[in-house]
């Protein structure tokens, strides 16, 4: 088998189809770039989740008679509403997280 003949035919084939060679190389480069970016994003999301998982806080604000925000219309939270919020916070589903 003559390697010179094989390499010569490969070279002439690539010269004839240079536009197809360029397009295949570009498409491969772009697709691998997207795969790499997706892997990096997935790793970053995992690190952010680990960092913020124990730092998340939720605050519960109830209306008072002095409150002037849009959701409170000068009505005080009733004792039943306060007891309902306290019961939810003391429930078995939320107790391990508080």
BALO-441962 format. One line per field, with one value per residue: residue number from 1; x, y, z of N, C-alpha, C, O, CB in turn. Coordinates in steps of 0.02 Angstrom, whole numbers. Glycine has a CB too. Layout:
N
pos: NUM|... $
n_c1: X|... $
n_c2: Y|... $
n_c3: Z|... $
ca_c1: X|... $
ca_c2: Y|... $
ca_c3: Z|... $
c_c1: X|... $
c_c2: Y|... $
c_c3: Z|... $
o_c1: X|... $
o_c2: Y|... $
o_c3: Z|... $
cb_c1: X|... $
cb_c2: Y|... $
cb_c3: Z|... $
This chain:
98
pos: 1|2|3|4|5|6|7|8|9|10|11|12|13|14|15|16|17|18|19|20|21|22|23|24|25|26|27|28|29|30|31|32|33|34|35|36|37|38|39|40|41|42|43|44|45|46|47|48|49|50|51|52|53|54|55|56|57|58|59|60|61|62|63|64|65|66|67|68|69|70|71|72|73|74|75|76|77|78|79|80|81|82|83|84|85|86|87|88|89|90|91|92|93|94|95|96|97|98 $
n_c1: 42|29|71|87|3|-122|-124|-116|-238|-326|-293|-327|-464|-506|-473|-563|-683|-685|-771|-868|-788|-748|-873|-913|-813|-837|-970|-952|-864|-946|-1052|-986|-941|-1062|-1099|-994|-1016|-1141|-1108|-1021|-1110|-1200|-1118|-1089|-1216|-1241|-1143|-1187|-1311|-1272|-1206|-1305|-1406|-1417|-1428|-1544|-1684|-1844|-1965|-2107|-2229|-2355|-2506|-2525|-2608|-2547|-2490|-2454|-2440|-2474|-2545|-2602|-2742|-2761|-2807|-2795|-2704|-2794|-2817|-2839|-2779|-2646|-2625|-2641|-2531|-2428|-2456|-2429|-2292|-2246|-2274|-2246|-2188|-2119|-2045|-1912|-1836|-1831 $
n_c2: -58|109|249|381|396|380|487|592|580|605|737|802|776|847|976|994|993|1099|1194|1114|1048|1155|1195|1081|1076|1198|1180|1072|1129|1232|1157|1079|1182|1228|1114|1108|1231|1205|1103|1172|1269|1185|1135|1254|1292|1188|1216|1342|1307|1227|1324|1422|1349|1329|1459|1525|1623|1652|1771|1813|1929|2011|2105|2264|2390|2509|2493|2539|2484|2420|2297|2289|2356|2450|2356|2247|2097|1954|1855|1722|1711|1733|1623|1521|1540|1517|1383|1324|1348|1271|1145|972|963|1082|1103|1040|1126|1248 $
n_c3: 0|-43|42|2|-109|-46|46|-46|-116|-11|20|-103|-104|9|-33|-138|-71|21|79|140|234|315|366|438|536|603|649|735|828|883|937|1033|1114|1168|1241|1334|1400|1457|1547|1633|1684|1752|1853|1921|1966|2055|2152|2196|2249|2356|2432|2463|2522|2663|2702|2671|2714|2783|2814|2911|2907|2994|2987|3068|3167|3136|3014|2848|2723|2557|2561|2685|2758|2865|2957|3092|3118|3158|3309|3278|3152|3187|3271|3176|3091|3184|3214|3090|3081|3186|3141|3092|2967|2945|3059|3069|2992|3050 $
ca_c1: 0|69|43|88|-59|-179|-124|-130|-310|-359|-282|-367|-534|-518|-471|-625|-741|-661|-827|-899|-742|-753|-938|-913|-770|-872|-1028|-925|-838|-1001|-1090|-946|-941|-1125|-1096|-950|-1050|-1194|-1076|-998|-1169|-1227|-1073|-1098|-1282|-1232|-1106|-1230|-1361|-1239|-1189|-1364|-1457|-1425|-1431|-1609|-1726|-1912|-1994|-2180|-2251|-2427|-2529|-2540|-2651|-2506|-2460|-2482|-2422|-2531|-2583|-2636|-2787|-2775|-2839|-2747|-2709|-2834|-2782|-2843|-2728|-2581|-2621|-2633|-2461|-2388|-2466|-2392|-2220|-2233|-2294|-2191|-2156|-2074|-2005|-1840|-1803|-1833 $
ca_c2: 0|169|302|443|398|390|556|635|578|639|808|827|774|903|1038|1000|1003|1141|1226|1064|1037|1212|1194|1026|1096|1251|1152|1031|1176|1265|1109|1062|1241|1227|1059|1130|1284|1173|1068|1223|1298|1136|1134|1317|1288|1143|1252|1394|1275|1209|1384|1459|1305|1342|1531|1553|1642|1674|1812|1819|1992|2016|2175|2297|2448|2565|2473|2576|2452|2408|2237|2299|2413|2472|2304|2209|2025|1925|1803|1658|1712|1725|1553|1479|1546|1482|1311|1303|1349|1216|1081|923|974|1140|1105|1025|1180|1310 $
ca_c3: 0|-49|84|-36|-149|-1|71|-103|-128|46|10|-159|-84|55|-72|-177|-27|76|113|183|288|360|400|487|592|640|684|790|879|916|978|1092|1157|1205|1289|1388|1439|1497|1603|1681|1718|1799|1911|1957|1999|2112|2204|2223|2290|2418|2470|2486|2550|2735|2715|2652|2770|2767|2867|2908|2935|3002|2987|3131|3156|3112|2950|2791|2660|2512|2577|2749|2753|2933|2996|3131|3111|3213|3348|3242|3100|3221|3293|3117|3070|3234|3205|3030|3097|3232|3111|3083|2902|2948|3121|3060|2954|3088 $
c_c1: 45|36|41|25|-120|-182|-138|-204|-349|-352|-323|-441|-551|-517|-536|-685|-723|-718|-862|-853|-747|-819|-941|-870|-805|-931|-1005|-900|-895|-1040|-1051|-940|-1005|-1126|-1052|-981|-1104|-1164|-1051|-1055|-1198|-1183|-1082|-1164|-1277|-1194|-1148|-1283|-1331|-1223|-1251|-1415|-1469|-1433|-1498|-1651|-1793|-1938|-2069|-2199|-2328|-2446|-2542|-2585|-2613|-2477|-2494|-2463|-2484|-2573|-2622|-2678|-2811|-2814|-2785|-2758|-2746|-2793|-2785|-2792|-2658|-2572|-2611|-2561|-2416|-2395|-2429|-2317|-2201|-2250|-2233|-2155|-2105|-2028|-1931|-1802|-1800|-1784 $
c_c2: 62|226|369|451|412|462|607|638|613|714|837|826|831|969|1048|1016|1046|1174|1177|1050|1093|1211|1138|1045|1149|1223|1110|1076|1209|1217|1089|1121|1243|1172|1078|1184|1254|1136|1117|1255|1249|1132|1197|1318|1243|1177|1306|1365|1255|1268|1416|1415|1318|1416|1563|1567|1666|1713|1817|1883|1993|2090|2200|2357|2508|2551|2510|2546|2436|2348|2245|2363|2433|2421|2262|2135|1997|1872|1736|1655|1702|1653|1506|1482|1510|1407|1285|1300|1292|1147|1036|934|1031|1140|1088|1082|1245|1307 $
c_c3: 0|-10|48|-77|-104|24|15|-118|-72|37|-46|-142|-37|17|-111|-133|33|114|161|243|339|399|452|548|634|680|744|846|918|961|1040|1140|1199|1257|1349|1432|1483|1557|1655|1719|1769|1861|1953|1995|2061|2169|2236|2268|2357|2462|2501|2522|2624|2751|2697|2714|2744|2827|2857|2944|2937|3008|3058|3116|3130|3042|2893|2724|2620|2530|2642|2744|2823|2974|3029|3119|3172|3250|3314|3185|3130|3243|3234|3092|3120|3228|3144|3044|3143|3204|3100|3016|2906|3008|3111|3027|2993|3146 $
o_c1: 93|-19|-4|-4|-164|-234|-169|-231|-398|-401|-351|-479|-605|-556|-560|-732|-743|-714|-882|-878|-749|-819|-969|-890|-803|-940|-1035|-912|-892|-1058|-1080|-934|-1002|-1151|-1069|-974|-1113|-1193|-1060|-1050|-1218|-1209|-1081|-1167|-1305|-1212|-1146|-1299|-1362|-1227|-1250|-1463|-1527|-1443|-1507|-1653|-1798|-1934|-2093|-2186|-2361|-2406|-2565|-2599|-2644|-2443|-2555|-2468|-2540|-2633|-2672|-2653|-2870|-2851|-2735|-2814|-2731|-2743|-2738|-2764|-2617|-2517|-2575|-2533|-2369|-2346|-2400|-2283|-2144|-2241|-2176|-2097|-2053|-1976|-1889|-1741|-1768|-1777 $
o_c2: 66|247|409|505|451|493|659|691|647|751|891|870|861|1014|1104|1050|1032|1182|1196|1040|1081|1224|1149|1031|1145|1241|1112|1063|1213|1235|1082|1111|1257|1182|1066|1182|1276|1138|1106|1267|1270|1126|1193|1342|1259|1169|1316|1394|1265|1264|1434|1441|1319|1433|1623|1526|1696|1690|1825|1892|1977|2131|2164|2372|2555|2595|2512|2579|2438|2348|2210|2416|2434|2439|2244|2113|2014|1847|1696|1602|1666|1625|1456|1430|1475|1370|1231|1255|1268|1097|1059|915|1027|1174|1120|1086|1292|1354 $
o_c3: 39|-26|60|-82|-123|23|27|-132|-86|47|-39|-164|-43|34|-118|-155|89|175|215|299|399|459|506|605|695|738|797|905|979|1017|1094|1201|1259|1312|1406|1493|1540|1612|1715|1779|1824|1917|2014|2052|2113|2227|2296|2320|2410|2523|2560|2550|2646|2809|2708|2760|2691|2884|2800|3003|2888|3030|3101|3058|3105|3014|2889|2672|2646|2517|2652|2727|2838|3019|2998|3109|3229|3225|3320|3172|3102|3236|3240|3073|3099|3236|3145|3020|3140|3238|3099|3010|2873|3007|3142|3033|2971|3184 $
cb_c1: -48|79|84|148|-68|-175|-57|-92|-334|-329|-209|-354|-549|-465|-411|-638|-768|-613|-878|-912|-670|-747|-995|-887|-702|-896|-1071|-869|-795|-1049|-1108|-876|-935|-1184|-1069|-885|-1079|-1235|-1017|-958|-1222|-1231|-1000|-1095|-1336|-1195|-1042|-1263|-1391|-1176|-1154|-1397|-1436|-1366|-1376|-1647|-1692|-1959|-1961|-2215|-2224|-2451|-2594|-2474|-2688|-2450|-2465|-2459|-2380|-2507|-2537|-2584|-2848|-2812|-2885|-2753|-2639|-2900|-2813|-2915|-2730|-2576|-2685|-2681|-2440|-2408|-2542|-2407|-2201|-2271|-2331|-2218|-2209|-2114|-2035|-1831|-1839|-1904 $
cb_c2: 0|189|309|446|331|341|572|612|505|616|822|786|708|903|1039|934|935|1194|1253|999|1030|1278|1184|961|1123|1305|1109|985|1229|1297|1047|1038|1305|1218|994|1156|1337|1125|1025|1276|1316|1067|1127|1377|1262|1081|1282|1435|1214|1171|1435|1492|1233|1314|1565|1504|1697|1613|1883|1756|2053|1976|2181|2320|2466|2579|2397|2649|2389|2400|2177|2305|2396|2538|2259|2226|1991|1895|1798|1648|1778|1774|1534|1502|1621|1505|1295|1352|1415|1227|1093|852|990|1204|1057|962|1191|1324 $
cb_c3: 61|-123|147|-81|-187|59|103|-164|-135|113|-3|-222|-50|110|-119|-215|-3|50|62|143|262|321|350|455|566|593|636|765|845|864|937|1071|1115|1157|1256|1360|1392|1453|1577|1644|1667|1765|1888|1909|1951|2091|2174|2167|2254|2404|2425|2428|2541|2772|2677|2604|2813|2750|2869|2942|2894|3065|2944|3168|3220|3161|2940|2794|2672|2443|2583|2808|2708|2932|2951|3208|3104|3185|3418|3213|3062|3281|3331|3061|3065|3305|3199|2972|3128|3295|3045|3086|2849|2948|3172|3020|2889|3116 $
